[in-house]
Amino acid sequence: MSASSAPAPSPAGPCADGSCEVTVGVGDVVEVPASYGLGPIEVTAVGGDEVEMVAPVHGPGYSIAGCSGGGSVTSRGGGGVRLRCGEGPAATLNDAMRLTVVEVRGTTAVLRVAPAS
């Protein structure tokens, strides 16, 4: 008997089409299209004027411009990237996605996700 693998689920939620503005808090997950090179982005901390997030990385690498980040973190059981982004200018991830921390409001933040081009 051969095992069949189920197709990967499509992203759901307000950012699934690749563009959104959403209010998030610690523990919230923002799903983005696989074409951005990241899996679901999980918010791990909100405070001051920064938001910290982790996300699994799809493919052989990643690039970040505009916020601090690094690889070698565990995210949902696999390799991933940790991001720390402050309010202000958009960060570009994998030359595919723009991520902006629009505003930090205590324990929540407003994030804007859009295509890089």
C-alpha positions as CSV (number, residue, x, y, z in Angstrom):
1,M,0.0,0.0,0.0
2,S,1.5,3.4,-0.9
3,A,1.1,6.4,1.3
4,S,-0.2,9.5,-0.3
5,S,0.8,12.9,1.0
6,A,-1.8,15.6,1.4
7,P,-1.1,18.9,-0.4
8,A,0.1,21.7,1.8
9,P,-2.8,23.8,3.0
10,S,-3.2,27.2,1.4
11,P,-2.7,30.2,3.7
12,A,-5.8,31.6,5.3
13,G,-6.6,34.8,7.0
14,P,-6.4,38.5,6.1
15,C,-2.8,38.3,4.8
16,A,-3.2,35.1,2.7
17,D,-3.4,37.1,-0.6
18,G,-0.1,38.8,0.3
19,S,-1.4,42.2,1.3
20,C,-3.0,43.3,4.6
21,E,-3.0,45.5,7.6
22,V,-3.7,43.6,10.8
23,T,-3.6,44.1,14.6
24,V,-1.6,41.4,16.4
25,G,-0.5,40.4,19.9
26,V,1.8,37.8,21.4
27,G,0.9,34.4,20.1
28,D,-0.9,35.6,17.0
29,V,0.1,34.0,13.7
30,V,0.0,35.9,10.3
31,E,-0.1,33.6,7.3
32,V,1.5,34.8,4.1
33,P,1.8,33.3,0.6
34,A,4.6,30.7,0.2
35,S,6.0,32.9,-2.6
36,Y,7.3,35.2,0.1
37,G,9.7,32.4,1.2
38,L,8.3,32.3,4.8
39,G,5.8,30.2,6.5
40,P,3.3,31.6,9.1
41,I,4.8,34.5,11.0
42,E,4.3,34.1,14.8
43,V,4.4,37.2,17.0
44,T,6.6,36.4,20.1
45,A,6.9,39.8,21.8
46,V,5.4,43.3,21.5
47,G,6.8,46.2,23.5
48,G,8.3,49.6,23.4
49,D,8.3,50.4,19.7
50,E,9.2,46.9,18.5
51,V,7.6,43.6,17.5
52,E,9.5,40.3,17.6
53,M,8.4,37.5,15.3
54,V,9.6,34.0,14.2
55,A,8.8,32.2,11.0
56,P,9.8,29.1,9.2
57,V,11.9,29.7,6.1
58,H,11.0,28.0,2.8
59,G,13.9,27.3,0.4
60,P,17.7,27.5,0.8
61,G,18.0,31.0,2.3
62,Y,16.5,34.3,3.2
63,S,17.3,38.0,3.2
64,I,16.3,40.8,5.5
65,A,16.7,44.5,5.0
66,G,15.2,47.1,7.4
67,C,14.9,45.2,10.6
68,S,17.2,43.0,12.6
69,G,16.9,39.3,12.2
70,G,18.8,36.0,12.0
71,G,18.4,32.4,11.2
72,S,19.0,29.3,13.2
73,V,15.9,29.5,15.4
74,T,13.4,26.7,15.7
75,S,10.0,27.6,14.4
76,R,7.2,25.0,14.4
77,G,9.7,22.2,14.6
78,G,12.0,23.3,11.7
79,G,14.5,26.0,10.8
80,G,13.4,29.5,10.8
81,V,14.2,33.1,11.2
82,R,13.7,35.5,14.1
83,L,12.8,39.1,13.3
84,R,12.8,42.2,15.5
85,C,11.2,45.2,13.7
86,G,10.5,48.7,15.0
87,E,7.9,51.2,14.0
88,G,8.7,53.1,10.8
89,P,10.1,52.2,7.5
90,A,9.2,48.9,5.8
91,A,11.5,45.9,6.1
92,T,12.0,43.8,2.9
93,L,12.2,40.1,3.3
94,N,13.5,37.7,0.6
95,D,13.2,40.6,-1.9
96,A,9.5,39.5,-2.0
97,M,7.6,40.9,1.0
98,R,7.5,44.3,2.7
99,L,6.7,44.2,6.4
100,T,5.9,47.4,8.3
101,V,5.2,47.9,12.0
102,V,2.7,50.7,11.6
103,E,2.1,51.3,15.3
104,V,2.8,49.6,18.7
105,R,-0.1,50.1,21.1
106,G,1.0,48.6,24.4
107,T,0.6,44.8,24.0
108,T,-0.6,44.9,20.4
109,A,0.8,46.2,17.2
110,V,-0.5,47.0,13.7
111,L,1.5,45.2,11.0
112,R,1.2,45.9,7.2
113,V,2.2,43.2,4.8
114,A,2.6,43.9,1.1
115,P,4.5,42.6,-2.0
116,A,8.0,44.1,-2.3
117,S,7.4,45.2,-5.9
